[in-house]
C-alpha cells in the first residue's frame, strides 16, 4: 500500500493545491470525512469548513472550502470546490449552505404530495 495519496484541490479561479498527502480531512455535506492512502473509491458532496491536507514530511496545509464535490479513485483525491481560501468567503455559495435537515424536509414534502391518504 502506498504511503501517500495524490491530492488536487481546484476552485473556479485556480488550482489551489496539487501534491502528495499523508491524509486529508474535509467537510462533507453531512460531516467531516477522513481519507488515507489506499482509501476505497468514494464520492461525496462538500459542505463548508476547513480542509486539512497533512503533508508526508510533517505539517499541513489548511484551506477553507465551500461547496463542491470530492472524489477518491485509485490513490488520487480530487476536490472541485466553489470556493477555497485561507478563511471563509464573505458570502457562502448557495451549494455550500446545505444541511441534512433540508433533504429530510424536501423528502417529506414530496411524500406528502404523492400520498393518497
ABEGO torsion letter per residue (X at the ends): XBABBBBBBBBAABBABBEBBABBBBBBAAEBBBBBBGBBBBBBBBBBEBBBBBBAAEEBBBBBBBEEBBBBBEABBBBBBABBBABBBABBBAAABBBAAAAAAAAAAAAAAABAX
